[in-house]
Amino acid sequence: MSDYSYQSLPLVDGERLGQYLCEGAEGGWDIDDLGAVQVQGDGRTGRLLLTHGAGAGQDSAFLVTLRRELADAGVQTLAIEFDYLRRMREEGRRRPPPRVDRLVDELARWCDSVSHRLSTPLWLGGKSMGGRVASLLAARESVAGLVLCGYPFHPPRKPESLRLDHWPSLACPTLVVQGSRDPFGTRAEVDGYTLPPCAEVHWLEDGDHDWKPRRSSGRDQADLLREGAQCIAAFMTRHQ
């Protein structure tokens, strides 16, 4: 496992982090009682608190590339990792994530520490499980907007186990960026769901859960990651 969360990061409090963000600073910091955050991008398009999937952290190739593409498009990302992943790195072994409500509470603490110190709205989002956690928080608290990358509408091969019970409570601008072949929710499946009026789905043609298309499509993952990032930036600009 990489040492993403355990680089020698300066220890700062939430107020100092807010100052850095307002100044457009980039880098990594260890935040009191919360953990590590990596900030990338100047924020001219908006700010996005970005979470990760269940089995891979912010050092996954998907998220590393997505954050770079978002920065190029003007979106400042605040990349965080949940505590269970930090413990995975400490112990050098894999462990399952805790109950989702615990992750929602953990994300809420990050929002409480950061959002009120910013002059511009803080959007929430994430990859797969992280997007689900962000949407659950947005269903119970006021959020500026949501960006859900590869939303897990249902477990693979279990289309009857939908994770949409909380979606009627969503009221903020919500963008789902989904590969059309995603086993957690294909285009054919999602087109049959009733989503709230605030939600919009952008389909990445032939992409899977990690936005990888088949070679026969004539495109590659880098193409779809760039398309996804540009779509996210345009959506955030439209709803600022």
Secondary structure, DSSP 8 states (H G I E B T S, - for coil): ---GGGS---EE-HHHHHHHHHTT--EEEEETTTEEEEEES--SSEEEEEE--SS--TTSHHHHHHHHHHHHTTEEEEEE--HHHHHHHHHTS------HHHHHHHHHHHHHHHGGG-SS-EEEEEETHHHHHHHHHHHHS--S-EEEES--SS-TT-TTS---TTGGG--S-EEEEEETT-TTS-HHHHTTS---TTEEEEEETT--TT----GGGT--HHHHHHHHHHHHHHHHHHT-
